Amino acid sequence: MSLQNRLQDLLKEGQALTDFEYNKAASQNWPLEGAKMTEEARFADVYIERVDKESEEMIQAENAAFLNTPLTYVKKQQKEFIYIESKWFDVVRADGLAIEWDEVFQTYTVLFGLKRPKKDTGLLKEMLSTLNGAQLQFNGQDGLFDVNIPLLELEDIKEDTPLIGVISAVYRYLFNLLMQLENE
């Protein structure tokens, strides 16, 4: 199902879209009309876990207020990563996001599965090549691409960006990526 169709289905269900989505739709001449919401409100119902990196066991579930925590949290708490799920990630074909500090490369990263056919490998590699250190690997078991992106490579992300801003920036990046893929 195309990005346009997923957005239309959400509007039919009575969901609201963000200005970013409406602007992108308008740039493609997609006739979308409906309620609006802010990006912060969009992710108010996310599921958040702090997870131990070694055991992958949950340390603690967090509420949406945790999204006001700056990205530097994962650098200060290097033994854990933050796992975030949202129904909105389905729009951009991603499963949950894992945000962590990569000790080896000394950088903030986001890891996620991307639901795209294997035939998109070449295009995805080309698109991700603009991000220094981005990694892509097709996982045949899950039928997903495992994607690892250095967060500071994305527009609008700095070390002190709150996690809500990080999630929004990743969402916008993936939205643009999918739009580009569908136009190829």
Beta strands, then each sheet from edge to edge (+ up, - down):
strand 1: 47-52
strand 2: 58-62
strand 3: 80-85
strand 4: 97-102
strand 5: 107-114
strand 6: 135-139
strand 7: 144-150
sheet 1: 2+ 1- 3+ 4- 5+ 7- 6+
end
